[in-house]
């Protein structure tokens, strides 16, 4: 009699038993480009903030008539001259008089103009950095969504495979049950008859 496999002992495919698909990052070029652009814009933004601080300190020291012989004032004026190179001589300073240490106090309108220009550039860089950050987060969300979709597709495929195997096993069981009565009848037909000895004659 033909032996059929036990459906309970058959390994059915699941999402965990399927071979893992190779993970391909389709956004790696955009991710690297956005990361580099974000890093550069962040560094530029930090530089502009430092320049704004130096401009504010220089404007305040000139307004108060700080002594240029001080080490801190000399350091501020030296960096102020570097930051004011593109704006030097745009506007004439407004003289306010002489301070207590015989240093002339002035209002450097050119410094105010430079602070406004640097501030606009800094705001633009900050907006660009925020956009790049949002773009990177959007790419991460798209990648997670694609991975979840691929995982759901694999799980659905595993369920379809399990259903197909279950149907095949059910059909095999039904076929074996339908074949059993015929095989029994054929066995009875081919069973040989054993002859018996005749009874002894009566005396």
Secondary structure, DSSP 8 states (H G I E B T S, - for coil): ------GGGS----TTTS-------TTHHHHHHHHHHHHHHHHHHHHHHHHHHHHHHHHHHHHHT--TTSHHHHHHHHHHHHHTGGGTTSS--EEEEE-TTS-EEEE-HHHHHHHHHHHHHHHHHHHHHHHHHHHHHHHHHHHHHHHHHHHHHHHHHHHHHHHHHHHHHHHHHHHHHHHHHHHHHHHHHT-------------
